[in-house]
Amino acid sequence: MPAGPLDAGIVARWQLSGGGSPAHVLMIEDDATIADMYRVQLEHDGYRVTIATTAELGFTTMTANPPDIVLLDLLLPDRSGFEVLASLNERFPSHPPVVILSNYGEPAMIDRGRSLGAVEYLVKSRVTPADISGQIPTWIELGRRGGQGES
């Protein structure tokens, strides 16, 4: 059974690595309304959240303040999310798990995201911020084991 928001908050506060600091979520999303909606839920559940509105800001964050997980939009102003994921693989070979959150649900796009290493590919209209928050501990653990998502 998936963890609920309360469980996620507990895990966020007592990070999976055993530290006392909250898990750090990097959301690369250029739509301020969507980013803020996720930020509010994730912070409520105890996560530390950084929003990057472009791929380059995401890369800067990865270098300066590495996250535990990345939530990645596909349609960004400076490059596609697929290009971001490919660059992450090149620039940060041991990067944290990446979950794609997109408006596009075509099977070919999902397959492409998975082939580039995303642990999950979700269509925004089919999930809520609470759903995402509840799954973050599982995705972080999956990323630490080097696995990709199953669904």
C-alpha positions, 0 to 999 in steps of 0.5 A: 500500500502506498505511503500517505501524506502523513507517512511521507511527512514523517519520512521527509523529516527523518530522511531515508539516509538517517539524517534529521534534515528533510528530504530535498525535492527539486521541481523543474517546472516553468508553470508558476501555478503548478509549481506553487501547488506542489510546493505547498503540499510538499512543504506541508508534508515536511519536504524541503522544496526548490523550484527551478523554472528552467533547465539551467536553473535546475542544473545550477541547483543540482551542483550547488544544493543536490536534491534527493529527488527531481520532479521534471516537467517535459515542456520547459522554456530552454529545452525539453525535459527529455534533453534535461534527463539526458544531460543529467545522465551525462553531467551527474552520472549518479544523479538522484531519481527523476520522476517526470510529471507531464501533460503528455501521456502518449505511450511513446513519450512514457517509453522514452522517459523510462528509457532515459532513466526516469523512475516514474512517468506521470500525467499531471491530470491523473495525479494530485500533489498528495499522491506525489508526496506520498510516493516520494520515499518509495522513489528515493529508495528506488533511486538509491537501489538504481532501479526504474519504475514498474508502472 
